[in-house]
């Protein structure tokens, strides 16, 4: 009987391995974490792009404004001329609309550790590798999420603004370059949350809230929360929010997330259950550890599901890139707060 059980378990595990593949497929020119990422096509080939972020030294001087990329077909990486602002940034975010990349804000870090949320939005043309200043956010936010609807509207949900989190949903119409405010996020305002979208349904999960102010200092705490937001077809500013059951596992900070339309999943992975400062050391003084967990919201079945883990535990992400039927993590932070140049592919057959 025991032998039969072991045999069946081996078949089950083998089937999982056949269904899910997680592996390293390349490297960036150098290691980077807390970087904005997006993907676009150049001459018919998919390229993964990285902007801004934290380099290996993990101090204020390591806050970077570098741009770089990786072509999936040739496995070649490349550098991009510095982004047209002098001071490096953390926690910016990028998305692609009509094969142009939109790079939002982030925050700067001064020598005295003062942090400032930036308002500018740049458009990057992947074919010419040129940047142009497009607009400014009505409320400058960093550590936010950016979601694309109808290959036109970009939704920034919650995030950090200079001294606190906001609940606002800021919407950029990329056709007119005008801003709108959507139905506010109903959960705890957070930073470092993660989100994905399929069609008109977005899922927003976790993040960090300000729990209290003690002796003039903010105390940060994970906010275990998951919300579904459905955009009204007749009015892109109207979002019907509803609270979801808790997702599998612990709440996490700076996960990588994306819609995965081929499988009708909105997928979340990596991150850390101990929120931290930009150097990877927790606000509680304990070094944060990365996760290899993977879970997803099934749009078809209207429920959470657990998926096989990543091959490498990682954290400190600003996005997960969905390219055809594959997902990619670009850079990030590994165990012992090691900044990574790895590109990890995750695929469900």
Order of alpha helices (4+ residues) and beta strands (2+ residues): alpha-beta-beta-beta-beta-beta-beta-beta-beta-beta-beta-beta-beta-beta-beta-beta-beta-beta-beta-beta-beta-beta-beta-beta-beta-beta-beta-beta-beta-beta-beta
